[in-house]
Amino acid sequence: MFKQIEGRKIRTAIIGCGRISKNHFESIKNHAENMELVAVCDNNKSLLANISAQYNVPGFTSFGELMEDVIPDIVSLCT
């Protein structure tokens, strides 16, 4: 049984910061009253640094490291 999220935003992490991820970033922005981006992950360090800085969230090169540091409600796989 899943518990409904109440009283806070849905925490979302995006894995893969390439072309398709832009749609996911935009969706999170469009639903900012209910969702927040909490982390990004990509193996391209340069791209990761840019996206992490642009959205002011931590960036990880490993999904495992992301999950050790951040506990998202949703993980959007954009690989």
C-alpha positions as CSV (number, residue, x, y, z in Angstrom):
1,M,0.0,0.0,0.0
2,F,1.3,3.4,-0.9
3,K,0.9,6.4,1.3
4,Q,-0.4,9.6,-0.4
5,I,2.0,12.6,-0.3
6,E,0.5,15.5,1.6
7,G,1.8,18.7,2.9
8,R,4.8,18.9,0.7
9,K,6.0,18.8,-2.9
10,I,6.7,15.6,-4.8
11,R,10.5,15.2,-4.8
12,T,11.8,14.2,-8.3
13,A,15.2,13.2,-9.6
14,I,16.1,13.0,-13.3
15,I,18.5,10.3,-14.5
16,G,20.0,11.3,-17.8
17,C,20.4,15.0,-18.8
18,G,20.3,14.7,-22.6
19,R,17.8,15.8,-25.1
20,I,14.6,14.1,-23.8
21,S,15.2,15.3,-20.2
22,K,14.3,18.9,-21.3
23,N,10.7,17.7,-21.5
24,H,10.9,16.4,-17.9
25,F,12.5,19.6,-16.6
26,E,9.8,21.6,-18.2
27,S,7.0,19.5,-16.7
28,I,8.5,19.8,-13.2
29,K,8.6,23.6,-13.8
30,N,5.0,23.7,-15.0
31,H,3.9,21.8,-11.9
32,A,6.1,23.7,-9.5
33,E,3.3,24.1,-7.0
34,N,3.3,20.3,-6.5
35,M,6.7,19.1,-7.6
36,E,10.3,19.9,-7.1
37,L,13.5,18.8,-8.7
38,V,15.9,17.5,-6.0
39,A,18.8,15.9,-8.0
40,V,20.1,15.0,-11.4
41,C,22.4,12.3,-12.6
42,D,24.4,11.8,-15.8
43,N,27.8,10.2,-16.8
44,N,28.7,13.3,-18.9
45,K,30.4,15.4,-16.2
46,S,30.4,18.6,-18.2
47,L,26.7,18.4,-19.0
48,L,25.9,17.3,-15.5
49,A,27.8,20.4,-14.1
50,N,25.8,22.7,-16.4
51,I,22.4,21.2,-15.6
52,S,23.1,21.0,-11.8
53,A,24.1,24.7,-11.8
54,Q,21.2,25.7,-14.0
55,Y,18.6,24.1,-11.7
56,N,20.5,24.6,-8.4
57,V,20.4,20.9,-7.4
58,P,23.0,18.4,-6.6
59,G,24.4,16.4,-9.5
60,F,25.6,12.8,-9.4
61,T,27.5,10.6,-11.9
62,S,26.1,7.4,-10.2
63,F,22.5,6.5,-9.5
64,G,23.7,4.6,-6.4
65,E,25.3,7.8,-5.0
66,L,22.2,9.8,-5.8
67,M,20.1,7.3,-3.9
68,E,22.5,7.4,-0.9
69,D,22.3,11.2,-0.7
70,V,18.8,12.1,-1.8
71,I,15.5,10.3,-1.3
72,P,13.3,11.2,-4.2
73,D,9.6,10.2,-4.5
74,I,9.9,9.8,-8.3
75,V,12.9,8.9,-10.5
76,S,12.5,9.9,-14.1
77,L,14.7,7.8,-16.3
78,C,15.7,9.8,-19.4
79,T,18.5,7.6,-20.7
